[in-house]
């Protein structure tokens, strides 16, 4: 994992369980769901990290994950 940018397997989250919707284009060109809170308070499918502000990230790489959400509080396996 050079520079913290190792790709990881991912799955698209179920939007019905998230408080916000939308995607962004990552540096590697992939389409990624924007960080969001789960409506039931549990980890949503496809989440790669929990941000310090309580949102869940669906980032495909470590680099820049939760950068606008206070940083990473916990990485998910």
Residue frames as a rotation matrix with the C-alpha (Angstrom) as fourth column:
UNK 1
0.586 0.811 0.000 0.00
0.811 -0.586 0.000 0.00
0.000 0.000 -1.000 0.00
UNK 2
-0.519 -0.827 0.214 2.11
0.841 -0.540 -0.046 2.90
0.153 0.156 0.976 -1.24
UNK 3
-0.942 0.062 0.331 1.08
-0.077 -0.997 -0.031 6.23
0.328 -0.054 0.943 0.24
UNK 4
-0.714 0.694 0.091 -2.06
-0.027 0.103 -0.994 4.80
-0.700 -0.712 -0.055 1.77
UNK 5
-0.241 0.633 -0.736 -3.77
-0.906 -0.419 -0.064 4.47
-0.349 0.651 0.674 -1.60
UNK 6
-0.988 -0.118 0.102 -4.37
-0.083 0.950 0.301 0.71
-0.132 0.289 -0.948 -1.77
UNK 7
-0.347 0.906 -0.244 -7.65
-0.756 -0.116 0.644 -0.19
0.555 0.408 0.725 -3.39
UNK 8
-0.838 0.175 0.518 -10.09
-0.280 0.676 -0.682 -2.40
-0.469 -0.716 -0.517 -1.50
UNK 9
-0.734 0.666 0.130 -13.07
0.562 0.489 0.667 -4.46
0.381 0.563 -0.734 -2.58
UNK 10
-0.880 0.456 -0.135 -16.27
-0.276 -0.720 -0.637 -2.47
-0.388 -0.523 0.759 -2.27
UNK 11
-0.502 0.813 0.294 -20.02
0.855 0.417 0.308 -2.70
0.128 0.406 -0.905 -2.66
UNK 12
-0.620 0.369 0.692 -22.55
-0.049 -0.899 0.435 0.04
0.783 0.236 0.576 -3.25
UNK 13
-0.955 0.292 -0.047 -24.51
0.060 0.037 -0.997 1.01
-0.289 -0.956 -0.053 -0.10
UNK 14
-0.288 0.943 0.168 -28.29
0.921 0.225 0.317 0.80
0.261 0.246 -0.934 0.11
UNK 15
-0.787 -0.060 0.614 -29.43
0.092 -0.996 0.020 4.44
0.610 0.072 0.789 -0.20
UNK 16
0.228 0.973 0.029 -32.68
0.071 -0.046 0.996 3.68
0.971 -0.225 -0.079 1.62
UNK 17
0.614 -0.050 -0.787 -30.72
0.765 0.280 0.579 3.42
0.191 -0.959 0.210 4.90
UNK 18
-0.472 -0.874 -0.113 -28.71
0.881 -0.467 -0.068 6.65
0.007 -0.132 0.991 4.45
UNK 19
0.203 0.560 -0.803 -29.51
0.611 -0.713 -0.344 10.27
-0.766 -0.420 -0.487 5.34
UNK 20
0.292 -0.111 -0.950 -27.94
-0.586 -0.806 -0.086 11.67
-0.756 0.582 -0.300 2.18
UNK 21
0.612 0.011 0.791 -27.38
0.524 0.744 -0.415 10.55
-0.593 0.668 0.449 -1.34
UNK 22
0.891 -0.314 -0.328 -25.04
-0.453 -0.670 -0.588 11.39
-0.035 0.673 -0.739 -4.14
UNK 23
0.671 -0.702 0.239 -21.67
0.697 0.707 0.120 10.40
-0.253 0.087 0.964 -5.49
UNK 24
0.640 -0.565 -0.520 -18.32
-0.569 -0.804 0.173 11.94
-0.516 0.186 -0.836 -6.29
UNK 25
0.857 -0.454 -0.242 -15.53
0.029 0.513 -0.858 11.01
0.514 0.729 0.453 -8.70
UNK 26
0.787 -0.613 -0.067 -12.44
0.167 0.108 0.980 9.83
-0.593 -0.783 0.187 -6.81
UNK 27
0.217 -0.812 -0.541 -8.86
-0.746 -0.495 0.445 10.50
-0.629 0.307 -0.714 -7.87
UNK 28
-0.698 -0.491 0.521 -8.64
-0.103 0.789 0.606 7.01
-0.709 0.369 -0.601 -9.36
UNK 29
-0.826 0.385 -0.411 -11.70
-0.521 -0.244 0.818 7.77
0.215 0.890 0.402 -11.50
UNK 30
-0.714 0.601 -0.359 -14.22
0.589 0.793 0.157 5.60
0.379 -0.099 -0.920 -9.65
UNK 31
-0.152 0.802 0.578 -17.70
-0.328 -0.593 0.736 6.71
0.932 -0.078 0.353 -8.69
UNK 32
-0.763 -0.223 -0.607 -18.00
0.473 0.447 -0.759 6.74
0.440 -0.866 -0.236 -4.86
UNK 33
0.377 0.923 -0.077 -21.02
0.655 -0.207 0.727 7.34
0.655 -0.324 -0.682 -2.61
UNK 34
-0.123 -0.372 0.920 -20.63
-0.329 -0.859 -0.392 10.49
0.936 -0.351 -0.017 -0.50
UNK 35
-0.925 -0.211 -0.315 -20.18
0.223 0.366 -0.903 10.07
0.306 -0.906 -0.292 3.28
UNK 36
-0.113 0.957 0.266 -23.53
-0.450 -0.288 0.845 9.71
0.886 -0.024 0.463 5.06
UNK 37
-0.682 0.042 0.730 -25.15
-0.700 0.250 -0.669 8.72
-0.211 -0.967 -0.141 8.34
UNK 38
-0.807 0.470 -0.359 -27.16
0.251 0.822 0.512 5.52
0.535 0.323 -0.781 8.56
UNK 39
-0.171 0.850 0.498 -30.80
-0.575 -0.496 0.650 5.98
0.800 -0.175 0.574 9.52
UNK 40
0.756 0.485 -0.440 -30.76
0.009 0.664 0.748 2.98
0.654 -0.569 0.498 11.86
UNK 41
0.693 -0.529 0.489 -27.44
-0.715 -0.421 0.558 3.92
-0.090 -0.737 -0.670 13.53
UNK 42
0.575 -0.483 0.661 -25.66
0.166 0.860 0.483 0.77
-0.802 -0.168 0.574 12.34
UNK 43
-0.484 -0.823 -0.295 -22.79
-0.279 -0.175 0.944 0.38
-0.829 0.540 -0.145 9.92
UNK 44
0.583 0.701 -0.411 -24.22
-0.604 0.037 -0.796 0.46
-0.543 0.712 0.445 6.38
UNK 45
0.585 -0.337 0.737 -23.20
0.560 0.826 -0.067 -2.18
-0.586 0.452 0.672 3.85
UNK 46
0.543 -0.445 0.712 -20.17
0.712 -0.206 -0.672 -1.07
0.445 0.872 0.205 1.85
UNK 47
0.945 -0.210 0.250 -18.82
-0.298 -0.867 0.400 1.35
0.133 -0.453 -0.882 4.50
UNK 48
0.383 -0.890 -0.248 -15.02
0.399 0.402 -0.824 1.45
0.833 0.217 0.509 4.57
UNK 49
-0.729 -0.634 -0.259 -14.57
0.533 -0.288 -0.796 3.77
0.430 -0.718 0.548 7.56
UNK 50
0.526 0.786 -0.326 -16.42
0.838 -0.411 0.360 5.71
0.149 -0.462 -0.874 10.23
UNK 51
-0.158 -0.539 0.827 -15.53
0.354 -0.813 -0.462 9.41
0.922 0.220 0.319 10.22
UNK 52
-0.842 -0.276 -0.463 -15.04
0.522 -0.204 -0.828 11.44
0.134 -0.939 0.316 13.40
UNK 53
-0.799 0.596 0.076 -18.21
-0.601 -0.795 -0.081 13.45
0.012 -0.110 0.994 12.68
UNK 54
-0.342 0.676 0.653 -20.30
-0.331 0.564 -0.757 10.24
-0.880 -0.475 0.031 12.76
UNK 55
0.528 0.487 -0.696 -20.72
-0.818 0.070 -0.572 9.79
-0.229 0.871 0.435 9.03
UNK 56
0.371 -0.365 0.854 -19.75
0.216 0.928 0.303 6.59
-0.903 0.072 0.423 7.23
UNK 57
-0.057 -0.486 -0.872 -17.29
-0.844 -0.444 0.302 6.72
-0.534 0.753 -0.385 4.32
UNK 58
0.783 0.320 0.533 -17.55
0.036 0.833 -0.553 4.47
-0.621 0.452 0.640 1.27
UNK 59
0.396 -0.734 -0.552 -14.10
-0.876 -0.483 0.013 5.41
-0.276 0.478 -0.834 -0.03
UNK 60
0.972 -0.066 -0.227 -12.31
-0.053 0.875 -0.481 2.83
0.230 0.479 0.847 -2.17
UNK 61
0.068 -0.991 -0.119 -8.84
0.473 0.137 -0.871 3.88
0.879 0.003 0.477 -0.94
UNK 62
0.186 -0.066 -0.980 -7.41
0.975 -0.114 0.193 5.17
-0.125 -0.991 0.043 2.34
UNK 63
-0.781 -0.623 0.041 -6.03
0.622 -0.770 0.141 8.39
-0.056 0.136 0.989 0.86
UNK 64
-0.862 0.381 0.333 -8.29
-0.264 -0.900 0.347 11.35
0.432 0.212 0.877 1.65
UNK 65
-0.228 0.821 -0.523 -10.94
0.568 0.549 0.613 9.26
0.791 -0.157 -0.592 3.42
UNK 66
0.468 0.588 -0.659 -13.04
0.880 -0.239 0.412 11.43
0.085 -0.773 -0.629 5.79
UNK 67
-0.555 -0.822 0.128 -10.85
0.806 -0.569 -0.164 14.45
0.208 0.012 0.978 4.97
UNK 68
-0.654 0.381 0.654 -13.82
-0.217 -0.922 0.321 16.82
0.725 0.068 0.685 5.21
UNK 69
0.502 0.852 -0.148 -15.42
-0.178 0.270 0.946 14.95
0.846 -0.448 0.287 8.09
UNK 70
0.670 -0.264 0.694 -12.80
-0.742 -0.273 0.612 15.29
0.028 -0.925 -0.379 10.83
UNK 71
-0.445 -0.873 -0.200 -10.64
-0.868 0.475 -0.142 12.36
0.219 0.111 -0.969 9.73
UNK 72
0.015 0.388 -0.921 -11.07
-0.201 0.904 0.378 8.64
0.979 0.180 0.092 10.23
UNK 73
0.201 0.133 0.971 -12.27
-0.978 -0.030 0.207 7.48
0.057 -0.991 0.124 13.65
UNK 74
-0.049 -0.145 0.988 -12.24
-0.362 0.925 0.118 3.78
-0.931 -0.352 -0.098 12.75
UNK 75
-0.550 -0.170 -0.818 -11.36
-0.830 0.225 0.511 1.71
0.097 0.959 -0.265 9.67
UNK 76
0.458 0.743 0.488 -13.74
-0.689 0.644 -0.334 -1.09
-0.562 -0.183 0.807 8.78
UNK 77
-0.569 -0.734 0.371 -12.49
-0.399 0.641 0.656 -4.47
-0.719 0.225 -0.658 7.60
